[in-house]
Amino acid sequence: MTAPAEPSTPSPAPALRYSRLRALRQNRLVRQNLVLFVGGLVAGFGGFVFHAIAGRILGPALYGEVASLVALYTVGGVVNLILILVLARYTATLEAHGNTSGVRYVVIRSTQVLAIPALAFIVLAASLSIPGAAFLNLRSPTPLLWLGAAIAVFWFTAIPRGVLQGTQHFTALSLNLSLELIVRTGLVFVLLKIGLAVTGAVAAMLGGVIFAYLIGMYGLRDVLRVHGTRVPLRSMASFGLTATAGTLGVILLFNLDVVLAKHYLGDHDAGIYGGLNKIGTIVYYLTLSVSQVLFPRVVEAVHRNAHPGRILLMSAGIMSALGACALVVFGLVPGLVVNVLFTSTFHDAAPYVFRIGAIGLGISLVNLLVQFLMAVHDRLFIPILAGGVVLLAVLIVVFHQGVGEVVNSVLTTVLLLLVTLTARVLLLLPALTPEMVEEEPAIK
């Protein structure tokens, strides 16, 4: 007689996979990334629809004007990103020290300080509108007047967004980011359909940021009701310089090329490159949430000696995985990507879609490293980033005999920057201490 067969033991593999999946879902960094990813995805999609609408209705020549103005808007809006970083870092430090009663004071005082520079910028933009239109070969200086107002209002949205990021209220921040682009996209369709052309596109941008500021301040209504204590803001100034250098450098990497392309290339090629640049931002905005989550988490981790390098490595992995998905699509169906986002009139962009996607992922990783270095208040990245921006400009000035040369110039610059900044981070990681994220004077 044969012995009865032993009952089979269930393989531990499915249980192990389920356990890992459950742990991944419960991971705080993953959850925060997911919340901001959804908001960023909606915002990014709205931004691309904005450009698709403008490109389809206006055509390559007029769209080239819109693309160059959006690039200027992004560069001018660097103040917004600087303020977000400064406020996020300061409020994150307040949270780390358990001092949350000073947030109301930070919001009110920041608004007061920003008011005069914003008004002065609007006046400056108006005075430079005519020569600016001549440099960019615009048909009218009027869009530049609207652009100045849009940039100034955009600065104010940094106040609620910076506080929300620093206190790690990522759901409210996600809603703010996404709703701005939804409003902007709806407005641009209406304004272009009634014949406002380039001016209508810029006016839609202004409408979007006004809405974002109002709902952002509404989201802070509970904070504004609480009596806040006065906190020292002067200590924010030194980090403000670091944030300025890092933010401006990354912004120029993604916008200086569009401005120079509009100057050196013909109207059609400038429009094609402007469209390519927006395709590249698909990867950038698809992964931007990773950098936004990383920043306050690194401040917190360094303060507590809680392995900031591990957070950076995991963030880079998430970013690379997201970017790789987009690159696969770009590589397999570049013509379809161009046709869906714009029209067949932009078919000349198809050969460069994969390379521009690689540029987008490269700049995303550069931004991640810069955010990490700014979070720990390291300043040695500044000359590295500045050198990259200068190299970008020089290469385009020398090599601009067509769209392909501009694309290759940007790709070369981004790859060199990525390698150099990675080396800087690897050298810095063993030397990180809690003192690197302390504010002076100390926050009490």
N, C-alpha and C positions, 0 to 999 in steps of 0.2 A: 504493500500500500504506500502510496506517495503521501508525504506530509502536506498538510494544507499550506497553501501559499501564504506567506507573510503579508499582512495588510500593508499596502503601500503608504509610505509616509509623505504627506503633502510637501511639495518643494517649498523651501523657505523663500525662494526668489520673489513670488508675487507679494508675499507679506512684507518683504524687505523693500520692494519697490513702492508699495503703498505707504510704508512708514516714511520713506524718504520724501515722497510726494507731499504727505501731510506735514512733515517738518518744513518743507520748502514753502508751503502755503502759509504756515505760521511764522515764517521768518519775517521779522519786522522790516528789514531792508527791502525784501521782495514785495511785501504788501505796500509799502510807501511808494516804491517804484511803479507798481501796478496802478495805483490811484493817479499819480501824476502822468503816467504813460497814457492813460485814457484821455485825460484832459489835454495833454500835449498832442495826442493823435487827432482829436477833434479840432484843436486849434490849427495844427499843421494842415489837416485836410481843408479847413476853411481858408487857410492862406493860399493853398494851391488852387482851390476853386476860384479864389479872388483873381489870381494871375491867369487862370484858364479863361475866365469870363473876359478879362481885359484883353487877352491875346486874341480871342475869337472875335470879339466885337470890333476892336481897333485895328487888328492886323499887325504884322511885324514892325513896320516903321513907327507907328504911334505907340505900340506896345514898348518899343525900345525906350521911349521917353518915360513911360510909366516905370519900367524896370530900373532906369537910372535914378528916378526920384525915390523909389522904394529903397534903393541902396543908400541914398543920402539920408533918408528917414532912419534907416537902421544905424548908420554911423552917428547921426545927430542924436539918436536915442541911446547912445552909449552911456549918457548920464543916468538914464533910467536903470540900466543894468548895474552900473557902479553903485547907485543908491540902494538897489536891492541887495547887493552883496554886503555893503556896509551895514545896513539895517538888519539883514539876516544874521550876520556874524555877531553884531552887538546884542540882539535879542536872544540869540542862541547862547551867548555867554551869560546873559542875565538868567536864562533858564537853568544853565548848568550850575550857577551859584545859588539858585533858589530865590532869586530876586525878580519877581514878575510884576511888582506894583509900579514900576517906572515906565511901562509900555505906553500908557496914555500920554505921558510927558514926551516920549520919543516921537509919537505920531504928530502931536500938536506943534512941537518945536521944529520938526523937520518941514512941516508945511509952511511955517512962517519963514524959515530960512530960504526955502526954494522959490518963494513968490517973486522976489525982485529979479533974480537971474532969469527966470522964465519970461518975465515981461521984457527984459532987456534983449533976450534972444529973439523974440518976435519982432522987435524993432530992427535988430541987426539983419534978420532974414529978409525983411521988407526992403532994406537999403541995398542988399546984395542981389535982389531978385533979377534985375536987368543984366548985370554982368554974368551972373550964374546961368541964366538962360542962354546967353551967347556962348559960354564955354561948353554947355551940354547940347548945343544946337537944338534947343527947344523952340517951338513955334510961338510960344507966349510965356512971359514971366509970371502970369497969374497963378499957375500951379505951385510955384515956389512960395507965394504968399500963404496959401493954404497949408503948405508943407511946414512952414515955420510955426504956425499955430498948432498943427498936429504933433510936432516934436515937443513943444513946450508942455502941452497937456499930457503927453506920454510920460514925461518926467514924473508927474505927480502920481501916476499909477504905481510907481516904485514904492510908495509909502505903505499902502496896504499889502502889496505883494511881498515886500521885504519882511514885514512883521509876520505875515502868515508863514513864510518859509522858515524864518528863524525859530518860530515857536512850533514848527513841524505840524501846522494845520494844513496838510497837503490836500485834503478834500476841497476846502474852500478855495485854495490857490488854484487847484485844477479847474474848478468851475469858472473862476475869474478869467483864466487864460483862454478857455474854450469859448465863453460867451462873447468876448471881445471880437474874435474872428468870425463868429456867426453873424454878429451885427454888421461887421465891416463887409462881409461877403454879400449879405442881403442888400445893403445900401449901394454897393458898386453896381450891381445888376440894374437897380432902379435908375441910378444917376446916369449910367452909360446909355440906357435905353431911351432916356429923354434928351440925349444929345450933348451931355456935358463933357464927354471925351476925357482927356487927361485930367482936367480940373475936377471932374466928377470922381475919378479914381482916388485922387488925393483927399477930396472932401469926405469920401467914404472912410478913409483911414482916420480922419479927425473924429467922425461920428463914433467909430469903434472905441477909441481911447477915452472919449468922454464917458461913454457907457461903462467901460471897465473901471474907471476911477470911481464913479458913483456907486456901483455895486460893491466895489472893494471897500469903500468907506462904510457902506451899509453892513458889510460882513464884520466890521470892527466895532459895531454899535455897542456891544457888551463891554468892550475894552474902554470905549470913550465915556461910558456912564460911570465907571469906577474912578474914585479919586486916586490919582497917581502921585507918586513921590518923585521929586526932582532927582535926576541921575546925571552924572558927568558925561557930557557928549563930546568934550574936546578930545578925549582919547580915541574917538572914531577917526580923527583927521589923518593920523599916520597910516592906518589901514586903508583909508580912502585913496591915498596915493598908490598903494599896491593894487587896489581894486581897479583904479583908473587904468593903470598900465596893462593889467591882465585882460580886462574887458575890452578896452580899445584895440588891443592887439588881435584878439580873436575876431572881433567885429570887422576889422579891416581885412582880415584874411578872406572873409566871405563877401566883401562889398567893394573893396578897392579895385578888384579886377573888373567889376561891372562898370564902374565909373571910367576907368582907363579904356576899356573896350569901347564904350560909347564915344570916347574922344578919338581913338585911333582907327576904329573900324568904320566901314560904311553903314548906312542906316539898316540895311537888311541883315548884315552880319552881326551888328550890335544887338539887334532884336533877337537873332538866333542865340547869341551868347547869353543875353539876358534870360531867355527861356531855359537854357541849359543850367544857368546858375540856380534858377528856381527848382529845377529837377534835382539838383544836388542838395538843396535844402530839405528835400524829402527825408534823406537819411539823417541830416542834422537834427531836424525837429522831431523825427521819430525817436531819437535817442536822447533828446535834451533833458527829459525827466530824470535820467540817471545822474547827470551832473547836478541837477537841482536838489535831489535827495542827498547826494554825496556830501555837499558842502556843510550843512549843519551837523551831519552825522560824524564827519571827520573832526570838527571842533569839539564835539562831545567825546569822541573816542580818545583824542589826544589828551584832553583834560583829565580823563579817567584812566589813562594808560590801557586802553582797551583795543589794541591791535588795529590801528588805522590802516595799515598796509593790507590787511585782510579785506577791509571794506573797499579799498581801492581796487584790489584784484577782482573781487566779486562784481563790482560795478563795471569794470572794464570787460569782464566776461559777458555780462548782460548786454552791454552796449554793442559789443562785437557780434553777438548772436542776432540782435535785432537788425543791425546794419547788414549782416550777411544775407538775411532774407530779402532785403531790398536789392542787393547787388545781384542776386540770382535772377530776379525778375528783369533788372536792367540789362543783364548780359544775354538773356534768352530772347526777349522781345523788345528791343530798344525802340523800334519803329512804332509799336503799339503804345508804348509809354508816351512818346511824343504826340501821337494822334489823340490819345485820350485826354492828356492834360492841355493840349493846345489844338491845333488842326494840322491837316496835311501841308499847309503853307509853311510849317516849321520842320519839314522833313529833312532839311539839311542838318538838323541837330542830331539825328539818329546815330551817326557813327561815333559820337562822343559821349553817349549816355552812360556807358559803363564807367568810363574814366571819370566823368563828373560825379558819379555815385561814389567812386573810390575817394575822390576829393572830399565829398560830404562826410564819409565815415572817418577819414583822416582828420578833418577839422574837429569832428565830434570827440575823437580820442585826444587831440591836442587840448581841446577845451576841458576835458575831464582832468587831464594832468595839471592844467593851469588852475582849475578850481581847487584841486588838492593842495597845490603849492600856495595858493592864496589863503586857504583855510588855516594853514600852519604858519602863515605870515613869512614865507620865504621870499626873498627879493632877488635872488640870483637868476630866477627865470626871466626877469624883465629884459636884460640885454639879449637873451636868447630869442625871446619873442619879438623884440624890436628888430633884431637882425633878420628874422624871417620875413617881417613886413617889408623891410627895405629890399631884401632879395626879390620878393614878389614884384615890387614896383619896377626894379631894375630889369628883371627878366621880361616883363611885359613891354617896357619901353623899348627894349632891344629887339624882342621877338614878337611882332604883332602883325605878321603878314597873313592873317587869316585866323579863323576861329580855333583851328587845331593848335597853332603855336601858343595862343593864350592859354588853352586848356593844359598843355604840357608844361608851361611855365608855372602854373598854379600847382599842379600835381607834384612837380619836383620840389617846390618850396615846402609843401605840406609834409611830404615824406621825410625831408631833412629835419624839419622841426620836430616831428614825432620821435625820431630816433634820439635827437639831442635832449629833449625834455624827459624821455624815458630814462636816459642815463642820469640826469639830474635827480629824479625821484629815487632811483635805486641807491644813489649815494647818500641821500638825505634820510631815508627811512630808519637806519640804525640810530640816528642822532636825535630823533623826535623826543621832546619832553613836554610836560604840561605847561611849563613856563612860556612855551611858544604861542599859546593861545590865550594867555592872560592879557587883560587890558590894563593899561596904565593911565591914570591912577586906578587902583583896584576898585572894582564894583562892589558895593556893600549892600 
